[in-house]
Amino acid sequence: MTKPTRFTDIAAAIIDLDGTMLDTAPDFHAAVNRMRADFDLTPLTQATIINFVGKGSEHLIRRVLSVDYNATQVEHHFETALTSYQRHYLDINGAHVTIYPDVCEGLQALREKGLRLACVTNKPIAFALPLLEKTGLRDFFTLVYGGDSFPRKKPDPMPLLQVFREFNVAPSQVVAIGDSSNDAIAARAAGCWVLNVPYGYNHGESVQNIDSDGIVTSLLDAANRISP
């Protein structure tokens, strides 16, 4: 089936946070290595940590611990490490992030077209909301859901399905925009359209291999392809 280059009769967009709107890798790098210092472990490079990002804090910390520990040891240290990481992340949340080019312009264009916007991220909501406030992006979104807002997170479709219900829209009226296969898998399962940006964190894999409806250079590029 030919994938569309433009999307019509769209009423809402669901947008990912890390790697899609914000380059948060430096924050992850700082918080993870502060946690590792608490365990007397050597620092990891930012490139290594980026490959672990995208499936929530629990997955991130297990992957970080697995660099040095076997599976049994990872589970033994997990709760302490997660608590340490969360403490350090809250301390530096937003200190090192940058907004990707054309994010604000893209969000503004989507809003001017009358679309309702939801941010759905696997970042814990206690991290996501302050970060959106700090970067000036919070007011664009009617809904913000984090990785702990529901029993299941992306790539499960549960958060997206809740957005459909809250906005009272059909899946075919929604475009999800993200940087990773998590976003595409969740969107496919939920039945909505999905576009990927090429510059984020896709677990070290090529974004070209993702089953999506297209790759856009920016949120503004996405907005230009979407019509109500």
C-alpha positions, 0 to 999 in steps of 0.5 A: 500500500502506498503511504501518503505524503499528506494527511487530511481530516486530522484533528489531533497530533500525539508527539513524543518528547525525548529525541523528538522535541528535546535533545535530552541526551546530556541530561541522561548522561549526567544523571546516569553517571552520577548514579554510577558514581554512587556505585563506584562504577566508571562513567559511560559515554553519552553515545552508549547511554543514548542507545539505552534511551526510549523505553522508560527509566526502568529499562534504562537503568537495567541496561546501564547496570548490565554493562557491569553486572550479570542479570542476578546482580542487576536485579539485586541493585536495581531499586537502589540504582533507580532511586539514585538515578531519579534523585540525580535526574530531578536535580539536573532535569532540563539543565543541559537540554536543547530544543530541536530546530523548528519544534516551536514553529511546528507546534505553533503551526499545528495549533493554528490549524486547529489540531489538539496536541498531546505529549506522550512520553515514556519519561516519568511524568514527574520529569516530563511536566517540569521539563516542558514548563522549563523549555516553554513547551507546556502550553502547547499541549492539552494532555501530557502523559508520562511513562508511569501514567498508565500500567503500560507504556509505549510501544503498548498503545494504551496511552495513545488509546486514552488520548483518542478517548479524551479528545473524542477522535477516531484513530484515523484523525490522529498523527503520532510523531516520534523518533523511535520504533516505540512510537511507530509500534504504538501507533500501528497498534492504536490504528493512527498515522505515524511520522518519524524524525531522523535525529533522535534516539532509536536504540542505535538503529536506523530510523529508515528501518521503522515501519512508519508513514514517513520520515519528516525533517522536523515538526514543522515539516510534519505540520506542513504535511497535515491538514484538518 
